[in-house]
Amino acid sequence: MKNNFRYVVITGASTGIGKVTAIMLAQQGYYVFAGVRNEQDAQRISTEASNIHPVILDVAKPEHIESLFALASSICKDSGLYALINNAGINYIDPFENTKEENARYLMEVNFFGMYKMMQTFLPLLRKAAGSNNAKIINLSSIGGAIGLPWESFYHASKFAVIGLSESLRFEFRKQNIAVSCILPGGIKTDFMTKLKSDVNKSLANLTPANPPYYKKGLVTMIKASEQFGEKMASKPGKVAATIVKILNKRRPRFKFVVGTDGKMMYWMSKFLPSTDRHFLLRRQFGA
């Protein structure tokens, strides 16, 4: 019976965009392999639908990825994998001067190299499902992949890298009938905003007398700006989930999908405002 499903893998499904997307896809009849952080998350999401298959997945651990591939292959069989949705990601906030190399490397491991490993591992299974409607790879970047802001330089570096890699692969995979798309969300109403405030406070606590005084002012300004955007412009996770469904239903989806009022505003700025003008506006908002 399972072979009647279209199979999908999504990473980062414990909370937020990933969880909402997994549930929405299951409701629409997909069989969803949902990568989650722990057994408690697995139990919670498994109660949402019988066609959600939770799997403990840390994309920074190759053995987790290989284990999920073996499981998915045994269930999908000749049907293959219709879509891989790379949603897992983390943030790290600190002035560049204070950034610890191990933190920067771990962020890149999750946000970029984990995504690379997922795509490389699951490509044979995606190729099995590729046909006239195309198999899909959907990579979650961020509006932070189109425009860089202060105090989270490695987050932006990772999200720019996701877009660059995805665009290259869109060319490489086209003749295999695998369509690659990127989603660039703006602010999302999840615990991401709460965590951002916590991360900024940690960064403030780690400032040293050697740091220029404006670091502190800039980090405090970042909290205020994020709260303002969160209250007025942040989108609900369901808006991104609906965009993912839209991409899956298209035979040949376009490459970039920008989600949210703030995301579209920032994207417009990145495309049409001269960098001098754009930087002037953003300096005022983010205190740098």
Secondary structure, DSSP 8 states (H G I E B T S, - for coil): -GGGS-EEEES--SSHHHHHHHHHHHHTT-EEEEEESSHHHHHHHHTT-TTEEEEE--TT-HHHHHHHHHHHHHHHGGG--SEEEE---------GGG--HHHHHHHHIIIIIHHHHHHHHHHHHHHHH-STT-EEEEEE--GGGTS--TT-HHHHHHHHHHHHHHHHHHHHHGGGTEEEEEEEE--BSSHHHHHHHHHHHHHHHT--TTS-THHHHHHHHHHHHHHHHHHHT-B-HHHHHHHHHHHHH-SS--SEEEESHHHHHHHHHHHHS-HHHHHHHHHHHHT-
